[in-house]
């Protein structure tokens, strides 16, 4: 049973393409289990993460149509509770305005949005202030600001409290420059990076299950990892190293190294580590891969979740800026160190876990790790790093 994609129009085109255009695809001679699912079935979200169901909002597979509302009429001056408004702008689950805006009495505000520290001196109409918080898309369809009221994050009364607080702000506060974070940890030092111990596990797993066919892995896999992911015609989708491990191992040895399992991550670290120092060189010259690349780019621009965020809202439009105390990186260099140890989570993540986490940060339902959408995004982001050298396993906050 092959994997079904939702990109029907694009898939129809694939049927018309001659095989001569598919040189960069996965060779069909490589044994793969294409009958079974590559992840735990039924798949369920990491039980240490939020289990809220955001099915009422877009995710990367499903669109939930929510039209932009009309302007909410405000017929009199807003005189609510500015003290509560001040609390709301700093509340991470509610307004969290300080994540993107400079405001008074905040040690590490973000600077994605405009400086709001003296917005009260601008004498903006209450109706404008209220509606820009309620749903900024009314005024700016391309905004990166969430529709706080329209998506039921803030109540009408809470928005009025925030408006009342903003009207009290008249003294400018400047954004204090911060040094760009530098990771001084040697990610290949086992005393610094716990993920290096999984390199040993991956080595042992390779010797136990793979060495019979691949007797000189340092030579045969010296550059393989930097050419992945690739399009697999038998599955009609892009697959990365982790899914390849699952399907190839099951087809050749019968072992079940399902996606995001410890064994799968350890082998992925081992195979990528063999290519350390090599430059990423993913080929998308065949038609299937080039179409997947375009899909991946489109998915990074897709607004999802209750917060209505797209990948590009942070990592393209606002790369080099700050969300509270977090520096925003660009797409380039995002993927050349995965799997990576995340010290803040005390866990090793492959790249599908990273995307799932970002989905939940946007308050959108995440997808199973073998989702075609995740693979297309992985391809797109890997191509953005073509020419950069592998250094796996990674280490980060």
Residue pairs with C-beta under 8 A, 6 or more apart in sequence:
1 34
1 35
2 34
2 234
2 235
2 236
3 235
3 236
3 237
3 370
3 372
5 11
5 236
5 237
5 372
6 61
6 372
7 291
7 295
7 372
10 291
10 295
11 236
13 287
13 291
14 236
14 287
14 288
14 291
17 287
17 288
21 286
21 287
22 231
22 233
22 286
22 287
22 288
23 283
23 285
23 286
24 230
24 231
24 283
24 284
24 285
24 286
24 289
25 230
25 231
25 232
25 233
25 286
25 288
25 289
26 32
26 230
26 231
26 232
26 233
26 239
26 244
28 233
28 234
30 248
31 248
31 251
31 252
32 232
32 234
32 235
32 244
32 247
32 248
32 251
33 246
33 247
33 248
33 250
33 251
34 234
34 235
34 247
36 250
37 370
38 243
38 246
38 247
38 258
38 259
38 369
38 370
39 246
39 258
39 259
39 260
39 368
39 369
39 370
40 258
43 368
43 369
45 51
45 356
45 360
45 366
46 353
46 356
49 357
49 360
50 360
52 363
53 365
54 305
54 306
54 363
54 364
54 365
55 62
55 64
55 365
56 64
56 306
57 64
57 66
57 151
57 304
57 305
57 306
57 308
57 363
57 364
57 365
58 64
58 302
58 303
58 304
58 305
58 308
58 364
59 304
59 305
59 359
59 364
59 365
59 366
59 367
60 299
60 302
60 304
60 359
60 364
60 367
60 371
60 373
60 374
60 377
61 367
61 371
61 373
66 150
66 151
68 135
68 137
68 138
68 141
68 147
68 150
69 134
69 135
69 138
69 150
70 138
71 127
71 131
71 138
72 127
72 130
72 131
72 134
72 149
72 156
73 127
74 126
74 127
74 130
74 131
77 126
78 126
78 129
78 130
78 160
78 163
78 164
78 167
79 164
80 157
80 160
80 161
80 163
80 164
81 161
81 164
82 161
82 164
82 165
82 167
82 168
83 165
84 158
84 161
84 165
85 158
85 161
85 162
85 163
85 164
85 165
85 166
86 105
86 165
88 94
88 95
88 97
88 154
88 158
88 161
88 162
88 165
89 95
89 96
89 97
89 98
89 101
89 103
89 162
89 165
90 96
90 97
90 98
90 103
90 106
92 99
94 153
94 154
94 158
95 133
95 148
95 153
95 154
95 158
95 162
97 103
97 113
97 116
97 162
98 106
98 109
98 110
98 324
99 109
99 110
99 112
99 323
99 324
100 110
100 111
100 112
100 113
100 144
100 145
100 323
101 109
101 110
101 112
101 113
101 114
101 115
101 116
102 109
102 110
102 111
102 115
102 116
102 117
102 173
102 174
102 175
103 109
103 116
103 117
103 169
103 173
104 117
104 169
104 171
104 173
108 178
108 322
108 324
108 325
109 175
109 322
109 324
110 321
110 322
110 323
110 324
111 175
111 321
111 322
112 144
112 314
112 318
112 321
112 322
112 323
112 328
113 145
115 172
115 173
115 175
116 166
116 169
117 169
117 171
117 172
117 173
118 169
118 170
118 171
118 172
118 173
119 166
119 167
119 169
120 166
120 167
120 168
120 169
120 170
121 169
121 170
126 163
126 167
128 139
129 163
129 166
129 167
130 159
130 160
130 163
131 138
131 139
132 138
132 139
132 145
133 148
133 149
133 154
133 159
133 162
133 163
134 147
134 148
134 149
134 150
134 156
134 159
135 147
135 148
135 149
135 150
136 143
136 145
136 147
137 143
137 147
137 150
144 309
144 313
144 314
144 317
144 318
146 153
146 306
146 307
146 308
146 309
147 308
148 154
148 159
149 155
149 156
149 159
151 306
151 307
151 308
152 306
153 306
153 307
154 162
178 322
178 327
180 327
181 327
183 395
183 396
185 192
185 193
185 395
186 192
186 193
187 193
187 195
187 337
187 340
187 341
187 391
187 393
187 394
187 395
188 196
188 276
188 391
189 196
190 196
190 197
192 395
193 341
193 393
193 395
194 341
194 348
195 269
195 339
195 340
195 341
195 348
195 393
195 394
195 395
196 393
198 262
198 265
198 266
198 269
198 339
198 348
198 393
199 266
199 269
199 270
199 273
199 393
201 262
201 263
201 266
202 266
202 267
202 268
202 269
202 270
202 271
202 273
203 270
205 257
205 263
205 266
205 267
205 270
206 214
206 217
206 267
206 270
206 271
209 249
209 253
209 255
210 217
210 249
210 253
211 217
213 252
214 220
214 221
217 274
218 274
221 271
221 274
221 275
222 274
222 275
222 278
223 275
223 278
223 281
224 271
224 274
224 275
225 241
225 271
225 272
225 274
225 275
225 278
225 390
225 392
226 275
226 278
226 279
226 280
226 281
226 282
226 390
227 281
227 282
227 283
228 240
228 241
228 244
228 282
228 382
229 238
229 239
229 240
229 241
229 282
229 375
229 378
229 379
229 382
230 238
230 239
230 282
230 289
231 237
231 238
231 239
231 286
231 288
231 289
231 292
232 238
232 239
233 288
237 292
237 372
237 375
238 289
238 292
238 372
238 375
238 376
238 378
238 379
239 247
239 375
240 351
240 375
240 378
241 268
241 271
241 272
242 259
242 260
242 264
242 265
242 268
242 350
242 351
242 352
242 369
243 259
243 370
243 375
245 257
245 264
245 267
245 268
245 271
246 256
246 257
246 258
246 259
246 264
249 255
249 256
249 257
249 267
250 256
250 257
255 263
257 263
257 264
257 267
258 264
259 350
259 352
259 368
259 369
259 370
260 350
260 352
260 353
260 369
264 350
265 339
265 348
265 350
268 339
268 350
269 339
269 348
269 392
269 393
272 338
272 339
272 390
272 392
272 393
273 392
273 393
275 390
275 392
276 389
276 390
276 391
276 392
277 389
277 390
277 391
278 389
278 390
279 386
279 387
279 388
279 389
279 390
280 336
280 382
280 385
280 386
280 387
280 388
280 389
280 390
281 386
281 387
282 379
282 382
282 383
282 386
283 289
284 290
284 292
284 293
284 379
284 383
289 379
292 375
292 376
292 379
293 376
293 379
293 380
293 383
295 373
295 376
296 376
296 377
296 378
296 379
296 380
296 381
297 380
299 311
299 373
299 376
299 377
299 380
300 310
300 311
300 312
300 315
300 316
300 331
300 377
300 380
300 381
301 310
301 311
301 312
302 310
303 309
303 310
304 310
304 359
304 362
304 364
305 359
305 362
305 363
305 364
306 362
306 363
306 364
307 361
307 362
307 363
308 362
309 361
309 362
311 331
311 358
311 377
314 323
314 328
315 328
315 329
315 330
315 331
315 334
316 330
316 331
318 328
319 328
319 329
319 330
319 331
320 327
320 328
320 330
321 328
322 328
331 381
331 384
331 385
332 384
332 385
332 388
333 385
333 388
334 381
334 384
334 385
335 351
335 378
335 381
335 382
335 384
335 385
336 385
336 388
336 389
336 390
336 391
336 392
337 390
337 391
337 392
337 393
337 394
337 395
337 396
338 349
338 350
338 351
338 354
338 392
338 394
339 348
339 349
339 350
339 351
339 392
339 393
339 394
340 348
340 349
340 392
340 393
340 394
340 395
340 396
341 347
341 348
341 393
341 394
341 395
341 396
342 348
342 349
342 396
342 397
343 395
343 396
343 397
344 397
348 393
349 357
350 369
351 374
351 378
352 369
352 370
352 371
352 374
352 378
353 369
355 366
355 374
355 377
355 378
356 366
356 367
356 369
357 366
359 365
359 366
359 367
360 366
367 373
367 374
